[in-house]
Amino acid sequence: MTPKISPDEFESKLISEYLKHGSIEQVFKVHHFDLPVSFATYHRILNKFQVVKSAGPNSKLSESLHILSLINNYKLPLEKIYHKHAPNSLKVSTNTLHRILHNVRLGVTRRCGAALLISKESEPNKYLVGKDISLGNNLLGNSGDISLPMSHTRMQDSHYTSVLRVLEQEVFANQTISATFPHHLIDKGISPAFFINIADIKVGVFRLVLPDTDFDFSSFRLINHQFLNKDDLFSQSLRPGVGDIIEYFESNTYKYLTKDTPVINSQLNLSLAYAKSN
C-alpha cells in the first residue's frame, strides 16, 4: 500500500487558493502572477493530492441564474434587465445570456452539472444545504440564497468524479486541503437518481447518506452548512432549481421510471420558454 502523503504548508496554501478562486489562472491573476511556482508545477501538486479540477466558474453560473430569474420574475426583456440590474463587474455577457435563453427555448442543454442530496442516516428527510456566496456582488442581490452542493461538471467525467468535485469544493474543502478527504463516503458505482435541466445545464442529482457522526463541513462557496427539511427550505430564498430537485425527489416518481434515468425541467426553464427575448 502506498504510504499517505500530507501536503506541506506551501502545497496546502496552493490547494486552498485553487478551491477559493476556481482555476490556476485566476490564482495567478489574484497574486499578480508573482508565485514561486510554474503553471505546470501547480497542476502536478493538484494531481498529487487528487484534487479534481474545476469544470467552470461557479460565479458565472450564479450570475447567469440570477439574471435569468429576474427575467422570469419581472417579465421584461433580457437587455432591460441586464442594463438595469447588472453591475459593471458582472462576468457573464449579454451574448452568453442570449445563448442560454435560446438553448432553453429549444430545450437544448450545452453544459453539465451535478447536485448532491446529502442526508444523515437518522434524518433522511433533511438535506445538507448552505448559503451560496459565489455570487459575490450585492448589486445582483440574493448572495446568500440557500443551495444544495452543486457545480459544473465535464461531459467526459465519470459520475464518481463529478460527485467528488462537488464534495471537494462545496462540502469538504478543509479535508481536501489537508489531504484527509473521506473518499470512503462515495460509492464507486454511484449514479444519478435523475437529471434536471436548469438554464442550459443538465444537472445530475446524486443521493448520499452519511453516517450519524459529526463532520466538518467547509467551502469557499457555501457557508453555514446545515441539514434542513423541505418545509424549512421552502420558507427561504432558494437558488434556482433547488426547490424543483427537492420536490421531485420527495415525490418518489423517479423510482418508478426504471428504463432510463428521468430528465425533468426546472420551473425556471418552463417559465423562460415563454419569456420575452428582446
C-alpha positions, 0 to 999 in steps of 0.5 A, spaced: 500 500 500 502 506 498 504 510 504 499 517 505 502 523 503 500 530 507 501 536 503 506 541 506 504 548 508 506 551 501 502 545 497 496 546 502 496 554 501 496 552 493 490 547 494 486 552 498 487 558 493 485 553 487 478 551 491 477 559 493 478 562 486 476 556 481 482 555 476 490 556 476 489 562 472 485 566 476 490 564 482 495 567 478 491 573 476 489 574 484 497 574 486 499 578 480 502 572 477 508 573 482 508 565 485 514 561 486 511 556 482 510 554 474 503 553 471 505 546 470 508 545 477 501 547 480 497 542 476 502 536 478 501 538 486 493 538 484 494 531 481 498 529 487 493 530 492 487 528 487 484 534 487 479 534 481 479 540 477 474 545 476 469 544 470 467 552 470 466 558 474 461 557 479 460 565 479 458 565 472 453 560 473 450 564 479 450 570 475 447 567 469 441 564 474 440 570 477 439 574 471 435 569 468 430 569 474 429 576 474 427 575 467 422 570 469 420 574 475 419 581 472 417 579 465 421 584 461 426 583 456 433 580 457 437 587 455 432 591 460 434 587 465 441 586 464 442 594 463 438 595 469 440 590 474 447 588 472 453 591 475 459 593 471 463 587 474 458 582 472 462 576 468 457 573 464 455 577 457 449 579 454 451 574 448 452 568 453 445 570 456 442 570 449 445 563 448 442 560 454 435 563 453 435 560 446 438 553 448 432 553 453 427 555 448 429 549 444 430 545 450 437 544 448 442 543 454 450 545 452 453 544 459 453 539 465 452 539 472 451 535 478 447 536 485 448 532 491 442 530 496 446 529 502 442 526 508 444 523 515 442 516 516 437 518 522 434 524 518 433 522 511 428 527 510 433 533 511 438 535 506 445 538 507 444 545 504 448 552 505 448 559 503 451 560 496 456 566 496 459 565 489 455 570 487 459 575 490 456 582 488 450 585 492 448 589 486 445 582 483 442 581 490 440 574 493 448 572 495 446 568 500 440 564 497 440 557 500 443 551 495 444 544 495 452 542 493 452 543 486 457 545 480 459 544 473 461 538 471 465 535 464 461 531 459 467 526 459 467 525 467 465 519 470 459 520 475 464 518 481 468 524 479 463 529 478 460 527 485 467 528 488 468 535 485 462 537 488 464 534 495 471 537 494 469 544 493 462 545 496 462 540 502 469 538 504 474 543 502 478 543 509 479 535 508 481 536 501 486 541 503 489 537 508 489 531 504 484 527 509 478 527 504 473 521 506 473 518 499 470 512 503 463 516 503 462 515 495 460 509 492 464 507 486 458 505 482 454 511 484 449 514 479 444 519 478 437 518 481 435 523 475 437 529 471 434 536 471 435 541 466 436 548 469 438 554 464 442 550 459 445 545 464 443 538 465 444 537 472 445 530 475 442 529 482 446 524 486 443 521 493 448 520 499 447 518 506 452 519 511 453 516 517 450 519 524 457 522 526 459 529 526 463 532 520 466 538 518 463 541 513 467 547 509 467 551 502 469 557 499 462 557 496 457 555 501 457 557 508 453 555 514 452 548 512 446 545 515 441 539 514 434 542 513 427 539 511 423 541 505 418 545 509 424 549 512 427 550 505 421 552 502 420 558 507 427 561 504 430 564 498 432 558 494 437 558 488 434 556 482 432 549 481 433 547 488 426 547 490 424 543 483 430 537 485 427 537 492 420 536 490 421 531 485 425 527 489 420 527 495 415 525 490 418 518 489 416 518 481 423 517 479 423 510 482 418 508 478 421 510 471 426 504 471 428 504 463 432 510 463 434 515 468 428 521 468 430 528 465 425 533 468 425 541 467 426 546 472 420 551 473 425 556 471 426 553 464 418 552 463 417 559 465 423 562 460 420 558 454 415 563 454 419 569 456 420 575 452 427 575 448 428 582 446 
